[in-house]
Amino acid sequence: MMSSSARDRMDAFRAHGFFVVRAFLDDAERAALRRACDVALVDARARSVETGHSTPRISLLTDGATCFQDDPRALERIAGFVGSGRVCELLSGLSRPGEEDTPRLKDAHYYHEQTRRDWDGDWHRDSQFGQPDPEVERAVVATTTAVHFRVALEDDDRLEIVPGSHARWDTPDELRIRRGADRATPDMQDAARLALRAGDACVFHAWSIHRATYRRAPLRRTIDALYAFARPAVRQWPSPAA
Ligand SMILES: O=C(O)CCC(=O)C(=O)O
């Protein structure tokens, strides 16, 4: 039987598109995970004047081969965490009918404070990336699920979400903002700021309307993994010429 807290999480996810689990990691777990993620950030910052400095985040898995070459144990810890039963349990039951129930890990990122300047991110649904046609995107939003799972390794109140937007299409104002010329406006109606304390976890629907603002201070160290539930498309290869 589902525990009442699991039921509460699912209800919150269905209604608002996100839920928060307070104190998901204790101080020792959080410190160990932060040490592992910092290995990649220190490496990225040393290699680049952009990545890790003026980017919102670095990728922990797709750049892992280089970022962790001096400390492969750090990569093992991160990969173990984002694939752990404890994390997957939080994602259980979030898919739609017709989708797989098992989440497929797409990547893991590390959101960091800025080193050069403060800036405001664009409002978006992750579903819009690679979808120039809003009607095609609308069908993706209506039929599939992708989620971010994150843990703040230091206090983090940078993320803003429009609650409930995962379960409906945009209002005319929302569509104008996220596909228009003023995407970083502070004037998104009904947006809520998600304040996580160090150790808190949050799951949010990747198709929700959301954004973050990026600052030099305070320190931002949030690990975020992205998972999809949709069945992977089967790629049709052309048959070899006879
Ligand atoms: O927390 C953030 O910096 C924003 C996350 C975000 O917009 C995304 O990953 O799509």
Ligand as a Chemical Component Dictionary entry (heavy atoms), coordinates in Angstrom:
data_LIG
# 
_chem_comp.id                   LIG 
_chem_comp.type                 NON-POLYMER 
_chem_comp.pdbx_formal_charge   0 
_chem_comp.three_letter_code    LIG 
# 
loop_
_chem_comp_atom.comp_id 
_chem_comp_atom.atom_id 
_chem_comp_atom.alt_atom_id 
_chem_comp_atom.type_symbol 
_chem_comp_atom.charge 
_chem_comp_atom.model_Cartn_x 
_chem_comp_atom.model_Cartn_y 
_chem_comp_atom.model_Cartn_z 
_chem_comp_atom.pdbx_ordinal 
LIG O1 O1 O 0 17.172 25.768 -11.778 1  
LIG C1 C1 C 0 17.498 26.312 -12.833 2  
LIG O2 O2 O 0 18.522 26.981 -12.941 3  
LIG C2 C2 C 0 16.579 26.237 -14.027 4  
LIG C3 C3 C 0 16.379 24.878 -14.500 5  
LIG C4 C4 C 0 15.818 24.845 -15.863 6  
LIG O3 O3 O 0 15.303 25.794 -16.358 7  
LIG C5 C5 C 0 15.901 23.639 -16.644 8  
LIG O4 O4 O 0 16.714 22.787 -16.300 9  
LIG O5 O5 O 0 15.169 23.507 -17.624 10 
# 
loop_
_chem_comp_bond.comp_id 
_chem_comp_bond.atom_id_1 
_chem_comp_bond.atom_id_2 
_chem_comp_bond.value_order 
_chem_comp_bond.pdbx_ordinal 
LIG O1 C1 DOUB 1 
LIG C1 O2 SING 2 
LIG C1 C2 SING 3 
LIG C2 C3 SING 4 
LIG C3 C4 SING 5 
LIG C4 O3 DOUB 6 
LIG C4 C5 SING 7 
LIG C5 O4 DOUB 8 
LIG C5 O5 SING 9 
# 
